[in-house]
Structure formats: structure tokens, C-alpha cells
Amino acid sequence: MTFDRVVVCGVGLIGGSFALALKAAGAVKEVIGFGRTQAPLQDAVRLGVIDRIGSDWAEAGEADLVLLGMPVGQMEPVMRALVPHLGAHAIVTDGGSTKSDVVAAARLAFGARIGQFVPGHPIAGAEKSGVAAAKADLYRDKRVVLTPLPENRPDDVSKVRAAWEACGARVSLLAADEHDSVFAAVSHLPHLLAYALVHDLAARDNSDQLFGFAAGGFRDFTRIASSHPEMWRDICLANRVALIKELDAYLAELLKTRVLLAAADGAGLEAMFASARARRDAWLDSLQPPPGE
């Protein structure tokens, strides 16, 4: 499938990589960028990420496909600005890391036209942000989750799926609330923990000494604390109910671990470590392509 015009609102890592991937696949004739400030958009043109900068929402409304690539907290006003100009054939999707709140915002903004919005979430972020970090292969062999609405036409869902598959992604479907529960555990909680650990150490009187001796383990554990603060603020607040539930479960696990440590229970600690390692290794093995591919 080839799209005549794709509009990307928010030409950062997610939106910029989507544009580059579609271009590399020959799946789009023209990409137009929209954003809050001109400088990133001008960079996007210079880097070949977009073909030109959009001039007004009417131009965006005539696109075949619109991707909302801004932080989730910014989506509702953008939706409200876009919807009055939206052509009957246009499909809007998003790259937000939470879905229930985005769907609620979309229902308010789209009203009776909610069927034109197909929610999505590419699971392919990186710790660096901005259009300079965008790359055409960001989504290759990565998972993208769509959370279709009852009002979506199957044809429109198929078009959004086709766009992501043209980017090299593997597309899955989930309900919005199921999506938010899953990603609170495996994405949002790890980011929260990484930020909290770095913040804790940075506030200590001997922080320079601590960071001076930090090495590979600390770097690997805290890599995602270099992620975009505004974006992760919005994600954590939007999914705070599910995230607090996961944080409480993790606090309980930490207390169990503390009991083992305080009791000098080496066998208990080793059993926990071994169980965790086995499950992580099995997960890593599942990510490997089958032999011969």
C-alpha cells in the first residue's frame, strides 16, 4: 500500500522514524510535518525526514494518514484543532505509550467521528529524543500494538496496520485497558525505577564519588533515565492507577528481598536470583529469530 500524503504531528524520534521508514519502504509519496516550534521542523526538512512543513490544519485534514507523535498530554488540543478539518477518508492514529487516556481524549475531540481514530503504540522507543535521533530502521522487527475501537472500520485498521508493517514492525492487537495494564508492568515501572535511582544517588552528598565509580551495571540499569522527561511525566500521570498498582507489587517484592538479606538467607537469595535469571534468559531466547532467518 502506498499513501499519497502522510502528516506527522510531532516530528521527534517516534514521528520522525515513522516518516523515514515509510519513505525507505516507498510507501508514501509526501510527508508533511506539524509541530509546536519551527526549529525542529526545519531540521526535519534538512535531514530529509519530512518533505515540507505544514501551513494549516486544513492541509493536514486532507491527508490519507495522520500520526500524532507528541507526548500523550498534548494530544487532546491537537485533536481538537485537527478534527474540524478532517477529510472523510482521512485516518488518524497515534504513537502514545498509554491508551485509555488517549482514547478518552479522542472521544471528546472526535465526537461522532471517533471511527476515524485508530489508537496505536510502537514499542520501539530509545533513550534519546528529537528528530536528530530518528532513524528508518527503528521499527524493524519491533512490536506495534493497535487498540482498535468498536467504531473503527476494519478497512481503516488494516490501513494503519499496513503502514506499520511497511516500517518493518510486527503488529498486535489489544484492548486499551489491557494495554495499559501490561505496559505499566514492563515499561512504565522500569522507567520510574531508573529515574528514581538516579535521582536518589544524585541528591546525596557524595554523588560525585558514587557516579565516579559507577560502571556497566549501573549504566545498563539506568539507561532509560536518559529518556524524555516531559514525555515520561505525561505517561506516568496518564497511567498512574495501573502504575501505582505495579509499584506497590514491586515494593512488596523489595520487602521480601530485604527479609532474605537481613536474615543472611543465601539459599533464598540464590533461588530468587536463579528463578529471575531463568525467566529473563527464556525471554531473551524468544526474541531471537528462528534458525535460518
Protein Blocks (a to p, Z undefined) as FASTA:
>chain_A
ZZfbdcdehiafklmmmmmmmmmnopafbdcdddfbfklmmmmmmnomambdcfbfklmm
mpmbdcdfbdfklmmmmmmmmmmmpcfkbccddfbfbfklmmmmmmmmnmmmlmmpccdd
ddfbcfbecjklgcfklmgopacdddddfklcfklmmmmmmmmmmnopacddddfklmmm
mmmmmmmmmmmmmmmmmmmmmmpmklmmmmmmgcfklmmmmmmmmpcfklmmmmmmmmmm
mmmmmmmmmmmmmmmmmmmmmnopaklmmmmmmmmmmmmmmmmmmmpccehZZ
